[in-house]
């Protein structure tokens, strides 16, 4: 049974978080948290919180339907960072021109799955 967590409309560009998601994909959840804890990027904090939320979902008895889930056996099966909507702002430039500034956002999706489910 996979456990999901999302952070939608995160105010950070998707291309800043994607390398971090690539770094933790396929790792055990606790190992992924340890890796992200020592990364200096701001996106690492956001991704870390989403993984912790998915771990919290795994420990919730309503989500597990009475089954026992060992948190140490969960793997980051999917870590996806998609682009979200953009705030568009106008910056005045020389000779009456204007440039568009795109303030990007992203959607961060994390899915944790048990190692037993991935093996079968």
C-alpha positions in Angstrom: 0.0 0.0 0.0 1.6 3.3 -1.1 1.5 6.4 1.1 1.5 9.7 -0.6 2.1 13.3 0.4 2.1 16.5 -1.7 3.2 20.1 -1.3 1.3 22.0 -3.9 2.1 25.6 -4.9 5.5 25.6 -3.3 7.1 28.9 -3.9 10.3 27.6 -5.4 11.2 26.8 -8.9 10.9 23.1 -9.9 14.4 22.9 -11.4 15.9 23.8 -8.0 14.2 20.9 -6.3 14.4 18.2 -9.0 18.1 17.3 -8.4 17.3 16.7 -4.7 14.3 14.5 -5.6 16.6 12.5 -7.9 19.1 12.1 -5.1 16.6 10.5 -2.7 14.4 8.5 -5.2 14.8 4.7 -4.5 16.3 5.2 -1.0 14.9 4.1 2.3 12.8 6.9 3.8 15.0 7.4 6.9 18.1 7.4 4.7 16.5 10.0 2.4 15.8 12.2 5.4 19.4 11.9 6.5 20.7 12.8 3.1 18.4 15.9 2.9 19.2 17.1 6.4 22.8 17.8 5.3 22.0 19.5 2.0 22.3 23.3 2.2 19.6 24.1 -0.4 16.2 25.6 0.6 14.4 23.0 -1.5 15.9 20.2 0.7 13.9 21.6 3.6 10.6 21.5 1.6 11.3 18.0 0.3 12.2 16.8 3.8 8.9 18.0 5.1 6.9 16.2 2.4 8.7 13.0 3.1 8.0 13.4 6.9 4.3 14.0 6.0 4.2 10.8 4.0 5.8 8.9 6.9 3.1 10.4 9.1 0.5 9.1 6.7 2.1 5.6 6.9 1.8 5.7 10.7 -1.9 6.8 10.7 -4.2 3.8 11.6 -7.0 5.1 9.3 -4.7 5.0 6.3 -3.2 1.6 7.0 -6.6 -0.1 7.5 -5.5 -2.0 10.5 -2.3 -3.4 9.0 1.0 -3.0 10.7 3.5 -0.9 8.6 7.1 -0.9 9.6 8.4 2.6 8.9 12.0 1.3 8.5 10.9 -0.8 5.5 9.5 2.1 3.5 11.2 3.3 0.3 10.8 6.5 -1.6 9.1 4.9 -4.6 8.3 8.2 -6.3 9.6 11.7 -5.8 8.3 14.0 -8.5 8.5 17.8 -8.8 6.2 19.4 -11.4 6.0 23.0 -12.4 3.1 25.0 -10.9 1.6 28.3 -11.9 3.6 31.4 -12.2 3.2 34.9 -10.9 4.0 37.3 -13.7 5.4 40.7 -12.9 6.5 43.5 -15.2 10.0 45.1 -14.8 10.5 48.4 -16.5 13.6 48.6 -18.7 15.3 51.2 -20.7 13.7 53.2 -23.6 10.1 52.4 -22.4 10.4 48.6 -22.7 9.2 46.1 -20.2 10.5 42.6 -19.3 8.3 39.9 -17.7 9.6 38.4 -14.5 8.1 34.9 -13.9 8.0 34.0 -10.2 7.7 30.2 -10.5 6.1 27.7 -8.2 6.1 23.9 -8.1 4.2 20.8 -6.9 6.2 18.3 -4.9 4.8 14.7 -4.8 6.3 11.9 -2.7 5.1 8.3 -2.6 6.5 5.8 -0.1 6.0 2.1 -0.6 7.0 -1.0 1.4 10.0 -2.9 0.2 7.9 -6.0 0.1 5.5 -4.4 -2.4 8.3 -3.3 -4.7 9.9 -6.7 -4.8 6.8 -8.6 -5.9 
